[in-house]
Amino acid sequence: MKVVKTYTNSFSANLAKGLLEEAGITAFILDENMGIVTGVFNTDLLPIRLTVDDKDYSEALKVLAAASNAE
């Protein structure tokens, strides 16, 4: 698994995950609830990580870059 991008909020991470899944790429969000578990709410210390399988990494970067450019 490789981290494609990190986020400071769950909403953005889940939007990106949805974009990847629409493109046929399985994605996982890690550390989404770590702030609650640890009591640390500074997301700079505990970023939310969006990960994909190693083989999908390059394509995932392209999908997210295309979505970013469309905004």
C-alpha positions as CSV (number, residue, x, y, z in Angstrom):
1,M,0.0,0.0,0.0
2,K,1.1,3.5,-0.8
3,V,-0.1,6.8,0.5
4,V,-1.5,8.8,-2.4
5,K,-2.4,11.9,-0.4
6,T,-2.9,13.1,3.2
7,Y,-5.9,15.2,4.3
8,T,-6.8,17.4,7.3
9,N,-10.4,16.4,7.3
10,S,-12.6,13.3,6.7
11,F,-14.8,15.0,4.2
12,S,-12.0,15.7,1.7
13,A,-10.5,12.3,2.2
14,N,-13.8,10.6,1.5
15,L,-14.5,12.7,-1.6
16,A,-11.1,11.7,-3.0
17,K,-11.7,8.0,-2.1
18,G,-15.0,8.2,-4.0
19,L,-13.2,9.6,-7.1
20,L,-10.7,6.8,-7.0
21,E,-13.4,4.2,-6.6
22,E,-15.3,5.7,-9.6
23,A,-12.2,5.2,-11.6
24,G,-12.0,1.5,-10.5
25,I,-9.2,2.0,-8.0
26,T,-9.7,0.5,-4.6
27,A,-8.7,3.0,-1.9
28,F,-8.5,3.0,1.9
29,I,-8.6,5.8,4.4
30,L,-6.3,5.4,7.4
31,D,-6.2,7.3,10.7
32,E,-9.6,8.9,10.1
33,N,-10.6,8.6,13.7
34,M,-7.2,8.8,15.4
35,G,-8.0,12.3,16.8
36,I,-10.9,10.9,18.7
37,V,-9.0,7.9,19.9
38,T,-5.9,9.8,21.0
39,G,-7.5,13.1,22.0
40,V,-5.2,15.0,19.5
41,F,-7.2,17.2,17.2
42,N,-4.3,18.9,15.5
43,T,-4.5,17.1,12.1
44,D,-0.9,18.3,11.3
45,L,0.1,15.7,13.9
46,L,-2.3,13.0,12.8
47,P,-3.1,13.5,9.1
48,I,-5.7,11.3,7.5
49,R,-4.0,9.1,4.9
50,L,-5.6,8.0,1.6
51,T,-3.9,4.8,0.4
52,V,-4.0,2.5,-2.7
53,D,-2.4,-0.7,-3.8
54,D,1.1,-0.2,-5.1
55,K,0.1,-1.2,-8.7
56,D,-2.6,1.6,-8.7
57,Y,-0.5,4.4,-7.3
58,S,0.4,6.1,-10.6
59,E,-3.1,6.0,-11.9
60,A,-4.5,7.2,-8.6
61,L,-2.2,10.3,-8.7
62,K,-3.5,11.0,-12.3
63,V,-7.1,10.7,-11.2
64,L,-6.6,13.1,-8.2
65,A,-4.6,15.5,-10.3
66,A,-7.3,15.6,-13.0
67,A,-10.0,16.3,-10.3
68,S,-7.9,19.0,-8.8
69,N,-7.4,20.7,-12.2
70,A,-11.2,20.5,-12.9
71,E,-12.0,22.6,-9.8
